[in-house]
Amino acid sequence: MPDTKVPPLAAPPAGVYQDDEPLDRHQAAAAASAGVQAPAANVGMVLTAQCEFPVLGRGASRDRFAVLVHSKAPADVARAPLDLVTVLDVSRSMQGPKLELLKQAMCFVVDQLGPADRLSVVAFSCSAWRLTRLARMSDAGKAAAKSAVGALVPTSGTNIGYGLRVGAQVLYGRRHKNVVASMILLSDGQDMYLRPSPQPNGAMSKSYINLVPPSLTHAGSRPAPIHTFGFGADHDAAAMHAIAEATGGTFSFIHDHAAIQDAFARCIGGLLSVAVQEARIAVTCLHRGVQVQEVKSGSYANTVAADGRAASIDVGELYDDEGRHFLVLVYVPRARSTEEVTRLIKVSCTYRIAATGQMAHVAAPAAVIQRPLELTYMPPPAIEVERERVRLAAAEDIATARVAADGGQHAGAAQILNSRLREVERSAPGAAGDDPTCEALKEELRDLSARVGDRQEYQQTGRACLLAGMSSHAQQRATGVETASKTTPRAYLTPKMEEMVETSRESSRKRGSNQQPGGRSMQVIKQVKQDLSENF
């Protein structure tokens, strides 16, 4: 197959693509039921509410008493089919090994999709074009997708906004819709077409939100999150982070070019295991004097009633066996003289089961505390609550360090992170030395501190690592971040994501061994030729 640029398909009427391949309902049903071994008791979400302290003196009141709300999706449930649009940067800086690695990674993604899943490939440089319509990943569909990817060549310019507009047209114009939809954006450069605009402080700066089509930012109607990947040291991390943040996606930083396939695998492993959608947690105060003061929910929107008697959190979708932690801070009043127990809050969750479309409901036991007349001993805070407090404080300091480093205060940024590292080490879960969350936080803070202290290192890797960390903590979802130890980050990785990363590494090992002298060539272009000869 010649390595030539694939021409764009004809532009559709009304600015949207309405030629997506119809769904095969029989294939979707087969995919949903294949390999499901979960027992009946494991088909629903798990919801718990953990109080910071189990007791509070009857005559005492407490501001900002923490209740940890934990929601977890069921494991090993039926899989919902996916509509995926990949928007790929093919600007001049992608030439050479970077583009070949991207092609390999995309072929891996194609191979992981099932016949009920659909894929559309969009490429962009100074303009943007659709390479393939949204088509089912049958044998023929996979071969066509690999052919289009294999024919990509780099051209000049980087117009991220144009690429996203074409991707949005593909999603927005769908006549048929799979249950799960998402977009992947990869770029290795700076957008050349977004002009600075005046800010409220009078300065001129780029408003990255203008890169995102309105149809992808309106929460009530946006069709899919955008998971963004910054490729190499020269990409615009601020732009990629802003795009992901505006659409409910995640931002990953790929500094090591060879890690691109693993980064895609981590993302695809999640998208192919969406178990729950439209999850919404409701919090209701039970005692007449209890009031919700604040909800710590990261990037997940929350509302607190004006009288403080109720609150809600829009959780959205969860992957198979994926969890979320939220802190609900409440005011606890003094207890009446005869009150031995105070019932604080009731937590419930409504959600849609992705594979079946059915709505479901789950409620946690009420969060209660004992109210002894005299409190002779105050136990330490619950380790689960303390762990979440430690994580939230670290996430806030990562964001603060980013502001300082962007302002040129690199030593100050490093000091912020080092101070937080010492606090994590002194915390109850951190001092234990065997808490996975705190151990991951320690490694993250050490790595980020090393990257922000030097101006050049910050510009090359530090900013992107900070933003990827902020994205991960805000979403409580795994992103690709290269750490100093080169180990794969485990924070927020679900079992399905880990499995997909291992599949990626096994395929890379096989490809490497097959490329040794005397072995069978596994170059991407030759593989695409083989697929084409087998299917056409």
Buried (B, 14 or more C-beta within 10 A) or exposed (E): EEEEBBEBEEEBEEEBBBBBBEBBEEBBBEBBEEEEEEEEEEBBBBBBBBBBBEBBBBEEEBEEBBBBBBBBBBBBBBBBBBBBBBBBBBBEBBEEEBBBBBBBBBBBBBBBBBBBBBBBBBBBBBEBBBBBBBBBBBEBBBBBBBBBBBBBBBBEBBBBBBBBBBBBBBBBBBEEBBBBBBBBBBBBBBBEEBEEEEEEEEEEEBEBEBBBBEBBBEEEEBBBBBBBBBBBBEBBBBBBBBBBBBBBBBBBBBBEBEBBBBBBBBBBBBBBBBBBBBBBBBBBBBBEEBBBBBBBBBBBBBEBBEEBBBBBBBBBBBBBBBBBBBBBBBBBBBBEEEEEEBEBBBBBBBBBBBBBEEEBEBEBEBBBBBBEEEBEEEEEBBBBBBBBBBBBBBBBBBBBBBEBBBEEBBEBBBBBBBBBBEBBBEBBBBEEEEBEBBBBBBBBBBBBBBBBBBEEBBBBBBBBBBBBBBBBBBBBBBBBBBBEEEEBBBBBBBBBBBBBBBBBBEBBEEBEEEEEEEEEEBBBBEBBBEBBEEBE
